Amino acid sequence: MTVFANILLTGLVIAFVLYPLFRRQPASEPDGRLQELRLKQATAYAMLNEIASDHEAGKLSEKDCRELETKYRQEADGILKEIDLLSGGDLSGEIEKGVRQLRRGKGRFCSQCGAPVKPGDRFCPQCGRSLAR
Ligand SMILES: [Zn+2]
């Protein structure tokens, strides 16, 4: 039970951290739906990271890990498709803008989209690419 509370909390924290990032381009937002979707997306990826680390720490069984991973993967994919639809395929340029701002900071970055990732992250919080080597 605490595992799930943990997952939820981490997701919320990450979503909270990422939220201002997406608020900087209000002009390109057709409505609040897109922001809502991005929050959901960030949360889903945060969940995936949490599941992976919980599994590694032995808090989740292999079976539970796979089930949860599949669940949030599908959720994230669905959200991504809807974001693409809403943004009219213009999302990549917008992400690039944010990425360039973020690249000035230090840390690891996703090899696919360049988003910053935390040392323990298994999946990119931005595009969901697996970061495991
Ligand atoms: Zn990425």
Residues whose N, C-alpha, C, O or C-beta is under 5 A from the ligand:
A	BS01	ZN	C110 Q112 C113 G114 A115 C124 Q126 C127 G128 R129
